[in-house]
Amino acid sequence: MRFQNRSDAGRQLAAQLTAFGHQPDVLILALPRGGVPVAFEIARTLRAPLDVWVVRKLGAPDIPELAIGAIATGGIQLLSADTVHRLHIPPDVIQTIAARERAELDRREKAYRGDRPPIAVAAKTILLVDDGLATGSTMRAAIASLRQRQPARIVVAVPVAAHSVCTRLTHEADQIVCLFAPLDLNAVGQWYDDFTQTSDAEVCDLLHRAREFAPA
C-alpha cells in the first residue's frame, strides 16, 4: 500500500472512520505538522471539528531523526530508557534537547492557535491523527497529555505505522485504526509518493478552512 500524498492518505483513512461521522462528541486532533493534511480530509468527511495537539520529538544528539522521547502540551515528557542508555546520553544533554523542543512547541502553539485557548476535550471522543508512526514516541506523548484532560475515548488514526508500535499503542489508546502496519517500516515517507514537509502556513490555512464545514 502506498499513498499519493497526505491528502490521499486522509481520504482513505476517513473511509474507515465513517462510524464517527455526524456525532456531536467527536473531535479530531492532528499532530502537527504532517498530521494536519491527513486530519483535514477526515474532518471534512465526518463533518467534525478539527484542531491540533502539539507534540515534539526529542531527537538523539548526533542522530536527530532518531527519537529518544517526546514532549507534549501540558508538560508531558516521555523518554525511551533503552535508547538513552544504549547511546549513553547524560541527563544534562537530555535537558538541553527538551528545553529547545519546548521552546519550539510553545512557538507552534502560538502560531497555530493565536489567542484561542486549547480546545476542550473532556468527555469527548478524540480521533488523534498523524501521517504515520515509526517509533510512536510523539503519539504516546500526545495520548498521555490528553489523558490528563479526561476525554471519554481516544482513537488513534493513522495511514501507516510499524506493527510493533500499533501493538504497543493498543495498551495506551482505546482503539487503533491503521490502514497498513508493516513489520519493517523503516521511514514513514517511503510509503508516500509525495512526502513534502508541511509548512506552518499550510497548517494555519487548513485549520481555518476546517471551520467552514465543522458543526457550529
CYANA upper distance limits for C-alpha pairs under 8 A (distance plus 0.5 A):
  1 MET  CA    180 PHE  CA      7.59
  1 MET  CA    191 TRP  CA      7.75
  2 ARG  CA    191 TRP  CA      5.44
  2 ARG  CA    192 TYR  CA      6.17
  2 ARG  CA    193 ASP  CA      7.76
  3 PHE  CA      8 ASP  CA      6.60
  3 PHE  CA      9 ALA  CA      6.07
  3 PHE  CA    191 TRP  CA      6.78
  3 PHE  CA    192 TYR  CA      5.26
  3 PHE  CA    193 ASP  CA      6.77
  4 GLN  CA      8 ASP  CA      6.29
  4 GLN  CA      9 ALA  CA      7.82
  4 GLN  CA    192 TYR  CA      6.23
  4 GLN  CA    193 ASP  CA      5.44
  4 GLN  CA    194 ASP  CA      6.51
  5 ASN  CA      9 ALA  CA      6.84
  5 ASN  CA    192 TYR  CA      6.26
  5 ASN  CA    193 ASP  CA      6.67
  5 ASN  CA    194 ASP  CA      5.41
  5 ASN  CA    195 PHE  CA      6.70
  6 ARG  CA     10 GLY  CA      6.58
  6 ARG  CA     34 GLY  CA      8.13
  6 ARG  CA     35 GLY  CA      8.46
  6 ARG  CA     37 PRO  CA      6.31
  6 ARG  CA     38 VAL  CA      5.73
  6 ARG  CA    131 ASP  CA      7.16
  6 ARG  CA    192 TYR  CA      8.25
  6 ARG  CA    194 ASP  CA      8.33
  6 ARG  CA    195 PHE  CA      7.81
  7 SER  CA     11 ARG  CA      6.79
  7 SER  CA     37 PRO  CA      6.14
  7 SER  CA     38 VAL  CA      5.89
  7 SER  CA     40 PHE  CA      8.41
  7 SER  CA     41 GLU  CA      6.85
  8 ASP  CA     12 GLN  CA      6.79
  8 ASP  CA     38 VAL  CA      8.26
  9 ALA  CA     13 LEU  CA      6.56
  9 ALA  CA     38 VAL  CA      6.71
  9 ALA  CA    131 ASP  CA      8.26
  9 ALA  CA    159 PRO  CA      6.45
 10 GLY  CA     14 ALA  CA      6.42
 10 GLY  CA     37 PRO  CA      7.62
 10 GLY  CA     38 VAL  CA      4.50
 10 GLY  CA     39 ALA  CA      6.67
 10 GLY  CA     40 PHE  CA      7.82
 10 GLY  CA     41 GLU  CA      5.60
 10 GLY  CA     42 ILE  CA      6.35
 10 GLY  CA    159 PRO  CA      7.87
 11 ARG  CA     15 ALA  CA      6.99
 11 ARG  CA     38 VAL  CA      8.02
 11 ARG  CA     41 GLU  CA      6.03
 11 ARG  CA     42 ILE  CA      6.96
 11 ARG  CA     45 THR  CA      8.39
 12 GLN  CA     16 GLN  CA      7.71
 12 GLN  CA    159 PRO  CA      8.38
 13 LEU  CA     17 LEU  CA      7.24
 13 LEU  CA     42 ILE  CA      7.65
 13 LEU  CA    157 ALA  CA      8.03
 13 LEU  CA    158 VAL  CA      7.68
 13 LEU  CA    159 PRO  CA      6.62
 13 LEU  CA    178 CYS  CA      8.30
 13 LEU  CA    179 LEU  CA      7.33
 14 ALA  CA     18 THR  CA      7.00
 14 ALA  CA     41 GLU  CA      7.44
 14 ALA  CA     42 ILE  CA      5.21
 14 ALA  CA     45 THR  CA      6.97
 14 ALA  CA     46 LEU  CA      8.05
 16 GLN  CA    177 VAL  CA      8.23
 17 LEU  CA     21 GLY  CA      7.90
 17 LEU  CA     42 ILE  CA      8.39
 17 LEU  CA     46 LEU  CA      8.41
 18 THR  CA     45 THR  CA      8.29
 18 THR  CA     46 LEU  CA      7.01
 20 PHE  CA     26 VAL  CA      7.34
 20 PHE  CA     46 LEU  CA      7.27
 21 GLY  CA     26 VAL  CA      8.45
 21 GLY  CA     45 THR  CA      7.96
 21 GLY  CA     46 LEU  CA      4.62
 21 GLY  CA     47 ARG  CA      7.03
 21 GLY  CA     48 ALA  CA      7.65
 22 HIS  CA     46 LEU  CA      6.52
 22 HIS  CA     47 ARG  CA      6.54
 22 HIS  CA     48 ALA  CA      7.31
 23 GLN  CA     48 ALA  CA      8.19
 24 PRO  CA     48 ALA  CA      8.34
 25 ASP  CA    123 ALA  CA      8.18
 25 ASP  CA    124 LYS  CA      5.55
 25 ASP  CA    125 THR  CA      6.32
 26 VAL  CA     48 ALA  CA      7.01
 26 VAL  CA     49 PRO  CA      8.14
 26 VAL  CA    124 LYS  CA      6.49
 26 VAL  CA    125 THR  CA      5.26
 26 VAL  CA    126 ILE  CA      6.50
 26 VAL  CA    127 LEU  CA      7.82
 27 LEU  CA     48 ALA  CA      6.67
 27 LEU  CA     49 PRO  CA      5.97
 27 LEU  CA     50 LEU  CA      6.97
 27 LEU  CA    121 VAL  CA      8.19
 27 LEU  CA    124 LYS  CA      7.15
 27 LEU  CA    125 THR  CA      6.64
 27 LEU  CA    126 ILE  CA      5.54
 27 LEU  CA    127 LEU  CA      6.72
 28 ILE  CA     39 ALA  CA      7.46
 28 ILE  CA     43 ALA  CA      7.17
 28 ILE  CA     48 ALA  CA      7.28
 28 ILE  CA     49 PRO  CA      6.54
 28 ILE  CA     50 LEU  CA      5.35
 28 ILE  CA     51 ASP  CA      6.94
 28 ILE  CA    126 ILE  CA      6.31
 28 ILE  CA    127 LEU  CA      5.23
 28 ILE  CA    128 LEU  CA      6.68
 28 ILE  CA    129 VAL  CA      7.84
 29 LEU  CA     39 ALA  CA      7.83
 29 LEU  CA     50 LEU  CA      6.38
 29 LEU  CA     51 ASP  CA      5.52
 29 LEU  CA     52 VAL  CA      5.51
 29 LEU  CA     53 TRP  CA      6.35
 29 LEU  CA    126 ILE  CA      7.32
 29 LEU  CA    127 LEU  CA      6.58
 29 LEU  CA    128 LEU  CA      5.51
 29 LEU  CA    129 VAL  CA      6.67
 30 ALA  CA     35 GLY  CA      5.63
 30 ALA  CA     36 VAL  CA      5.68
 30 ALA  CA     39 ALA  CA      6.31
 30 ALA  CA     50 LEU  CA      8.01
 30 ALA  CA     51 ASP  CA      6.86
 30 ALA  CA     52 VAL  CA      5.18
 30 ALA  CA     53 TRP  CA      6.40
 30 ALA  CA    128 LEU  CA      6.43
 30 ALA  CA    129 VAL  CA      5.25
 30 ALA  CA    130 ASP  CA      6.54
 31 LEU  CA     35 GLY  CA      5.43
 31 LEU  CA     36 VAL  CA      7.07
 31 LEU  CA     52 VAL  CA      6.44
 31 LEU  CA     53 TRP  CA      5.96
 31 LEU  CA     54 VAL  CA      6.42
 31 LEU  CA     55 VAL  CA      7.14
 31 LEU  CA    128 LEU  CA      7.97
 31 LEU  CA    129 VAL  CA      6.69
 31 LEU  CA    130 ASP  CA      5.91
 31 LEU  CA    139 MET  CA      8.43
 32 PRO  CA     36 VAL  CA      6.23
 32 PRO  CA     52 VAL  CA      6.95
 32 PRO  CA     53 TRP  CA      7.69
 32 PRO  CA     54 VAL  CA      6.72
 32 PRO  CA     55 VAL  CA      7.95
 32 PRO  CA    130 ASP  CA      8.19
 32 PRO  CA    203 VAL  CA      7.95
 33 ARG  CA    198 THR  CA      6.26
 33 ARG  CA    199 SER  CA      7.50
 33 ARG  CA    200 ASP  CA      7.70
 33 ARG  CA    203 VAL  CA      7.07
 34 GLY  CA     38 VAL  CA      7.97
 34 GLY  CA    130 ASP  CA      7.09
 34 GLY  CA    131 ASP  CA      6.21
 34 GLY  CA    197 GLN  CA      7.53
 34 GLY  CA    198 THR  CA      6.12
 35 GLY  CA     39 ALA  CA      6.56
 35 GLY  CA    129 VAL  CA      6.30
 35 GLY  CA    130 ASP  CA      4.32
 35 GLY  CA    131 ASP  CA      5.23
 35 GLY  CA    132 GLY  CA      8.48
 36 VAL  CA     40 PHE  CA      6.42
 36 VAL  CA     52 VAL  CA      7.93
 36 VAL  CA    129 VAL  CA      8.26
 36 VAL  CA    130 ASP  CA      7.78
 36 VAL  CA    203 VAL  CA      6.77
 36 VAL  CA    206 LEU  CA      7.89
 37 PRO  CA     41 GLU  CA      7.22
 37 PRO  CA    203 VAL  CA      8.11
 37 PRO  CA    206 LEU  CA      7.69
 38 VAL  CA     42 ILE  CA      7.27
 38 VAL  CA    129 VAL  CA      7.78
 38 VAL  CA    130 ASP  CA      7.46
 38 VAL  CA    131 ASP  CA      6.74
 39 ALA  CA     43 ALA  CA      6.56
 39 ALA  CA     50 LEU  CA      7.92
 39 ALA  CA    129 VAL  CA      6.41
 39 ALA  CA    130 ASP  CA      7.91
 40 PHE  CA     44 ARG  CA      6.62
 40 PHE  CA     50 LEU  CA      7.55
 40 PHE  CA    206 LEU  CA      7.15
 40 PHE  CA    207 LEU  CA      8.23
 40 PHE  CA    210 ALA  CA      7.23
 41 GLU  CA     45 THR  CA      6.73
 42 ILE  CA     46 LEU  CA      6.54
 43 ALA  CA     47 ARG  CA      5.93
 43 ALA  CA     48 ALA  CA      5.48
 43 ALA  CA     49 PRO  CA      6.93
 43 ALA  CA     50 LEU  CA      6.66
 43 ALA  CA    210 ALA  CA      7.71
 43 ALA  CA    214 ALA  CA      8.01
 44 ARG  CA     48 ALA  CA      7.53
 44 ARG  CA    210 ALA  CA      7.59
 44 ARG  CA    213 PHE  CA      7.08
 44 ARG  CA    214 ALA  CA      8.17
 47 ARG  CA    213 PHE  CA      6.50
 47 ARG  CA    214 ALA  CA      5.74
 47 ARG  CA    215 PRO  CA      7.20
 48 ALA  CA    213 PHE  CA      8.20
 48 ALA  CA    214 ALA  CA      5.56
 48 ALA  CA    215 PRO  CA      7.02
 49 PRO  CA    210 ALA  CA      7.72
 49 PRO  CA    211 ARG  CA      7.64
 49 PRO  CA    214 ALA  CA      5.41
 49 PRO  CA    215 PRO  CA      7.40
 50 LEU  CA    207 LEU  CA      7.27
 50 LEU  CA    210 ALA  CA      6.92
 50 LEU  CA    211 ARG  CA      8.17
 50 LEU  CA    214 ALA  CA      8.12
 51 ASP  CA    119 ILE  CA      7.84
 51 ASP  CA    207 LEU  CA      7.14
 52 VAL  CA    112 TYR  CA      8.36
 53 TRP  CA     72 ALA  CA      8.38
 53 TRP  CA     73 THR  CA      7.60
 53 TRP  CA    142 ALA  CA      7.54
 54 VAL  CA     72 ALA  CA      6.53
 54 VAL  CA     73 THR  CA      6.46
 54 VAL  CA    105 LEU  CA      7.01
 54 VAL  CA    108 ARG  CA      7.86
 54 VAL  CA    109 GLU  CA      7.20
 54 VAL  CA    142 ALA  CA      8.20
 55 VAL  CA     70 ALA  CA      7.54
 55 VAL  CA     71 ILE  CA      6.16
 55 VAL  CA     72 ALA  CA      4.71
 55 VAL  CA     73 THR  CA      7.00
 55 VAL  CA    105 LEU  CA      7.18
 55 VAL  CA    138 THR  CA      6.53
 55 VAL  CA    141 ALA  CA      7.62
 55 VAL  CA    142 ALA  CA      6.91
 56 ARG  CA     70 ALA  CA      6.04
 56 ARG  CA     71 ILE  CA      5.82
 56 ARG  CA     72 ALA  CA      6.86
 56 ARG  CA    101 GLU  CA      6.77
 56 ARG  CA    102 ARG  CA      8.11
 56 ARG  CA    105 LEU  CA      6.95
 56 ARG  CA    138 THR  CA      6.92
 57 LYS  CA     67 ALA  CA      6.64
 57 LYS  CA     68 ILE  CA      8.30
 57 LYS  CA     69 GLY  CA      6.65
 57 LYS  CA     70 ALA  CA      4.80
 57 LYS  CA     71 ILE  CA      7.03
 57 LYS  CA    101 GLU  CA      8.11
 57 LYS  CA    137 SER  CA      7.50
 57 LYS  CA    138 THR  CA      6.35
 58 LEU  CA     64 PRO  CA      8.27
 58 LEU  CA     67 ALA  CA      6.09
 58 LEU  CA     68 ILE  CA      6.17
 58 LEU  CA     69 GLY  CA      5.54
 58 LEU  CA     70 ALA  CA      5.45
 58 LEU  CA     71 ILE  CA      7.74
 58 LEU  CA     97 ILE  CA      7.06
 58 LEU  CA     98 ALA  CA      7.00
 58 LEU  CA    101 GLU  CA      7.53
 59 GLY  CA     63 ILE  CA      7.22
 59 GLY  CA     64 PRO  CA      4.65
 59 GLY  CA     65 GLU  CA      6.32
 59 GLY  CA     66 LEU  CA      5.88
 59 GLY  CA     67 ALA  CA      5.11
 59 GLY  CA     68 ILE  CA      6.21
 59 GLY  CA     69 GLY  CA      7.77
 59 GLY  CA     97 ILE  CA      8.09
 60 ALA  CA     64 PRO  CA      5.38
 60 ALA  CA     65 GLU  CA      7.73
 60 ALA  CA     66 LEU  CA      6.16
 60 ALA  CA     67 ALA  CA      6.67
 60 ALA  CA     68 ILE  CA      6.33
 61 PRO  CA     93 VAL  CA      8.37
 61 PRO  CA     97 ILE  CA      8.34
 67 ALA  CA    135 THR  CA      7.73
 67 ALA  CA    137 SER  CA      7.47
 68 ILE  CA     79 LEU  CA      6.36
 68 ILE  CA     80 SER  CA      5.77
 68 ILE  CA     81 ALA  CA      8.39
 68 ILE  CA     83 THR  CA      6.45
 68 ILE  CA     84 VAL  CA      6.73
 68 ILE  CA    137 SER  CA      8.47
 69 GLY  CA     77 GLN  CA      7.84
 69 GLY  CA     78 LEU  CA      5.74
 69 GLY  CA     79 LEU  CA      4.55
 69 GLY  CA     80 SER  CA      5.90
 69 GLY  CA    137 SER  CA      6.15
 69 GLY  CA    138 THR  CA      7.99
 70 ALA  CA     77 GLN  CA      6.32
 70 ALA  CA     78 LEU  CA      5.91
 70 ALA  CA     79 LEU  CA      7.14
 70 ALA  CA    137 SER  CA      6.16
 70 ALA  CA    138 THR  CA      5.81
 70 ALA  CA    141 ALA  CA      6.54
 71 ILE  CA     75 GLY  CA      7.63
 71 ILE  CA     76 ILE  CA      5.85
 71 ILE  CA     77 GLN  CA      4.87
 71 ILE  CA     78 LEU  CA      6.88
 71 ILE  CA     98 ALA  CA      8.00
 71 ILE  CA    101 GLU  CA      8.31
 71 ILE  CA    102 ARG  CA      7.84
 71 ILE  CA    138 THR  CA      7.64
 71 ILE  CA    141 ALA  CA      6.48
 72 ALA  CA     76 ILE  CA      5.64
 72 ALA  CA     77 GLN  CA      7.20
 72 ALA  CA    105 LEU  CA      8.24
 72 ALA  CA    138 THR  CA      8.17
 72 ALA  CA    141 ALA  CA      6.17
 72 ALA  CA    142 ALA  CA      6.30
 72 ALA  CA    145 SER  CA      6.76
 73 THR  CA    105 LEU  CA      8.30
 73 THR  CA    142 ALA  CA      8.11
 73 THR  CA    145 SER  CA      6.77
 74 GLY  CA    145 SER  CA      6.53
 75 GLY  CA    145 SER  CA      8.33
 76 ILE  CA    141 ALA  CA      7.00
 76 ILE  CA    144 ALA  CA      7.61
 76 ILE  CA    145 SER  CA      6.46
 77 GLN  CA    141 ALA  CA      7.31
 78 LEU  CA    137 SER  CA      8.08
 78 LEU  CA    140 ARG  CA      8.50
 78 LEU  CA    141 ALA  CA      6.75
 79 LEU  CA     84 VAL  CA      8.14
 80 SER  CA     84 VAL  CA      6.70
 81 ALA  CA     85 HIS  CA      6.49
 82 ASP  CA     86 ARG  CA      6.51
 83 THR  CA     87 LEU  CA      6.60
 84 VAL  CA     88 HIS  CA      6.45
 84 VAL  CA     89 ILE  CA      5.92
 85 HIS  CA     89 ILE  CA      7.19
 89 ILE  CA     93 VAL  CA      7.12
 89 ILE  CA     94 ILE  CA      7.51
 90 PRO  CA     94 ILE  CA      7.12
 91 PRO  CA     95 GLN  CA      6.70
 92 ASP  CA     96 THR  CA      6.79
 93 VAL  CA     97 ILE  CA      6.78
 94 ILE  CA     98 ALA  CA      6.53
 95 GLN  CA     99 ALA  CA      6.55
 96 THR  CA    100 ARG  CA      6.82
 97 ILE  CA    101 GLU  CA      6.79
 98 ALA  CA    102 ARG  CA      6.42
 99 ALA  CA    103 ALA  CA      6.81
100 ARG  CA    104 GLU  CA      7.07
101 GLU  CA    105 LEU  CA      6.56
102 ARG  CA    106 ASP  CA      6.69
103 ALA  CA    107 ARG  CA      6.74
104 GLU  CA    108 ARG  CA      6.69
105 LEU  CA    109 GLU  CA      6.71
106 ASP  CA    110 LYS  CA      6.91
107 ARG  CA    111 ALA  CA      6.61
108 ARG  CA    112 TYR  CA      6.40
109 GLU  CA    113 ARG  CA      6.27
109 GLU  CA    114 GLY  CA      7.89
110 LYS  CA    114 GLY  CA      5.25
110 LYS  CA    115 ASP  CA      7.79
111 ALA  CA    200 ASP  CA      8.07
111 ALA  CA    204 CYS  CA      8.32
112 TYR  CA    200 ASP  CA      8.03
112 TYR  CA    203 VAL  CA      7.59
112 TYR  CA    204 CYS  CA      6.13
113 ARG  CA    117 PRO  CA      7.89
113 ARG  CA    118 PRO  CA      8.27
121 VAL  CA    125 THR  CA      8.47
121 VAL  CA    126 ILE  CA      7.98
121 VAL  CA    146 LEU  CA      8.21
121 VAL  CA    149 ARG  CA      6.98
121 VAL  CA    150 GLN  CA      7.71
121 VAL  CA    151 PRO  CA      5.98
122 ALA  CA    149 ARG  CA      6.14
122 ALA  CA    150 GLN  CA      5.49
122 ALA  CA    151 PRO  CA      4.87
122 ALA  CA    152 ALA  CA      7.36
123 ALA  CA    150 GLN  CA      6.89
123 ALA  CA    151 PRO  CA      4.94
123 ALA  CA    152 ALA  CA      4.84
123 ALA  CA    153 ARG  CA      8.20
124 LYS  CA    151 PRO  CA      5.45
124 LYS  CA    152 ALA  CA      5.61
124 LYS  CA    153 ARG  CA      7.19
125 THR  CA    151 PRO  CA      6.89
125 THR  CA    152 ALA  CA      5.98
125 THR  CA    153 ARG  CA      5.21
125 THR  CA    154 ILE  CA      6.57
125 THR  CA    155 VAL  CA      8.00
126 ILE  CA    151 PRO  CA      7.55
126 ILE  CA    152 ALA  CA      8.34
126 ILE  CA    153 ARG  CA      6.54
126 ILE  CA    154 ILE  CA      5.32
126 ILE  CA    155 VAL  CA      6.44
127 LEU  CA    154 ILE  CA      6.71
127 LEU  CA    155 VAL  CA      5.33
127 LEU  CA    156 VAL  CA      6.40
127 LEU  CA    157 ALA  CA      6.87
128 LEU  CA    154 ILE  CA      7.37
128 LEU  CA    155 VAL  CA      6.47
128 LEU  CA    156 VAL  CA      5.28
128 LEU  CA    157 ALA  CA      6.38
129 VAL  CA    156 VAL  CA      6.63
129 VAL  CA    157 ALA  CA      5.46
129 VAL  CA    158 VAL  CA      6.26
130 ASP  CA    139 MET  CA      8.49
130 ASP  CA    157 ALA  CA      7.54
130 ASP  CA    158 VAL  CA      6.01
130 ASP  CA    159 PRO  CA      8.39
131 ASP  CA    158 VAL  CA      6.42
131 ASP  CA    159 PRO  CA      6.74
131 ASP  CA    160 VAL  CA      7.79
131 ASP  CA    188 VAL  CA      8.36
132 GLY  CA    158 VAL  CA      6.10
132 GLY  CA    159 PRO  CA      6.46
132 GLY  CA    160 VAL  CA      5.39
132 GLY  CA    161 ALA  CA      5.87
132 GLY  CA    188 VAL  CA      6.17
133 LEU  CA    139 MET  CA      8.23
133 LEU  CA    158 VAL  CA      8.03
133 LEU  CA    160 VAL  CA      7.07
133 LEU  CA    161 ALA  CA      4.93
133 LEU  CA    162 ALA  CA      6.89
133 LEU  CA    165 VAL  CA      7.79
133 LEU  CA    188 VAL  CA      7.20
134 ALA  CA    161 ALA  CA      6.47
134 ALA  CA    162 ALA  CA      6.12
134 ALA  CA    165 VAL  CA      7.82
134 ALA  CA    185 LEU  CA      7.14
134 ALA  CA    186 ASN  CA      7.55
134 ALA  CA    187 ALA  CA      6.86
134 ALA  CA    188 VAL  CA      6.78
135 THR  CA    162 ALA  CA      7.89
135 THR  CA    165 VAL  CA      6.86
136 GLY  CA    140 ARG  CA      6.53
136 GLY  CA    165 VAL  CA      6.30
137 SER  CA    141 ALA  CA      6.80
138 THR  CA    142 ALA  CA      6.68
139 MET  CA    143 ILE  CA      6.69
140 ARG  CA    144 ALA  CA      6.73
140 ARG  CA    169 LEU  CA      7.92
140 ARG  CA    172 GLU  CA      8.00
141 ALA  CA    145 SER  CA      6.60
142 ALA  CA    146 LEU  CA      6.63
143 ILE  CA    147 ARG  CA      6.60
143 ILE  CA    154 ILE  CA      8.03
143 ILE  CA    172 GLU  CA      7.72
143 ILE  CA    173 ALA  CA      7.44
144 ALA  CA    148 GLN  CA      7.32
145 SER  CA    149 ARG  CA      7.98
146 LEU  CA    150 GLN  CA      7.41
146 LEU  CA    151 PRO  CA      7.54
147 ARG  CA    151 PRO  CA      7.07
153 ARG  CA    173 ALA  CA      8.41
153 ARG  CA    174 ASP  CA      6.58
154 ILE  CA    173 ALA  CA      6.04
154 ILE  CA    174 ASP  CA      5.87
154 ILE  CA    175 GLN  CA      7.27
155 VAL  CA    173 ALA  CA      6.70
155 VAL  CA    174 ASP  CA      6.30
155 VAL  CA    175 GLN  CA      5.22
155 VAL  CA    176 ILE  CA      6.27
155 VAL  CA    177 VAL  CA      7.74
156 VAL  CA    173 ALA  CA      7.15
156 VAL  CA    174 ASP  CA      8.50
156 VAL  CA    175 GLN  CA      6.79
156 VAL  CA    176 ILE  CA      5.37
156 VAL  CA    177 VAL  CA      6.61
157 ALA  CA    176 ILE  CA      6.60
157 ALA  CA    177 VAL  CA      5.23
157 ALA  CA    178 CYS  CA      6.43
158 VAL  CA    177 VAL  CA      6.95
158 VAL  CA    178 CYS  CA      5.55
158 VAL  CA    179 LEU  CA      7.51
159 PRO  CA    178 CYS  CA      5.92
159 PRO  CA    179 LEU  CA      5.49
159 PRO  CA    180 PHE  CA      6.88
160 VAL  CA    178 CYS  CA      6.43
160 VAL  CA    179 LEU  CA      6.40
160 VAL  CA    180 PHE  CA      5.29
160 VAL  CA    181 ALA  CA      6.22
160 VAL  CA    182 PRO  CA      8.36
160 VAL  CA    188 VAL  CA      7.78
160 VAL  CA    191 TRP  CA      8.32
161 ALA  CA    165 VAL  CA      7.13
161 ALA  CA    166 CYS  CA      7.06
161 ALA  CA    178 CYS  CA      7.45
161 ALA  CA    180 PHE  CA      7.12
161 ALA  CA    181 ALA  CA      5.49
161 ALA  CA    182 PRO  CA      7.51
161 ALA  CA    185 LEU  CA      7.58
161 ALA  CA    188 VAL  CA      8.07
162 ALA  CA    166 CYS  CA      6.98
162 ALA  CA    181 ALA  CA      5.72
162 ALA  CA    182 PRO  CA      6.04
162 ALA  CA    183 LEU  CA      6.54
162 ALA  CA    184 ASP  CA      7.15
162 ALA  CA    185 LEU  CA      5.74
163 HIS  CA    167 THR  CA      6.82
163 HIS  CA    181 ALA  CA      5.19
163 HIS  CA    182 PRO  CA      6.02
163 HIS  CA    183 LEU  CA      5.66
163 HIS  CA    184 ASP  CA      8.28
164 SER  CA    168 ARG  CA      6.79
164 SER  CA    183 LEU  CA      7.73
165 VAL  CA    169 LEU  CA      6.61
166 CYS  CA    170 THR  CA      6.89
166 CYS  CA    176 ILE  CA      7.64
166 CYS  CA    178 CYS  CA      8.45
166 CYS  CA    181 ALA  CA      7.82
167 THR  CA    171 HIS  CA      8.15
168 ARG  CA    172 GLU  CA      7.81
169 LEU  CA    173 ALA  CA      6.29
169 LEU  CA    176 ILE  CA      7.92
170 THR  CA    174 ASP  CA      7.36
170 THR  CA    175 GLN  CA      7.06
170 THR  CA    176 ILE  CA      7.08
181 ALA  CA    185 LEU  CA      8.33
186 ASN  CA    190 GLN  CA      8.41
187 ALA  CA    191 TRP  CA      8.43
188 VAL  CA    192 TYR  CA      8.12
189 GLY  CA    194 ASP  CA      8.50
189 GLY  CA    195 PHE  CA      6.15
198 THR  CA    202 GLU  CA      6.92
198 THR  CA    203 VAL  CA      7.75
199 SER  CA    203 VAL  CA      6.94
200 ASP  CA    204 CYS  CA      6.80
201 ALA  CA    205 ASP  CA      6.61
202 GLU  CA    206 LEU  CA      6.57
203 VAL  CA    207 LEU  CA      6.68
204 CYS  CA    208 HIS  CA      6.67
205 ASP  CA    209 ARG  CA      6.64
206 LEU  CA    210 ALA  CA      6.49
207 LEU  CA    211 ARG  CA      7.34
208 HIS  CA    212 GLU  CA      8.15
209 ARG  CA    213 PHE  CA      8.34
210 ALA  CA    214 ALA  CA      6.79
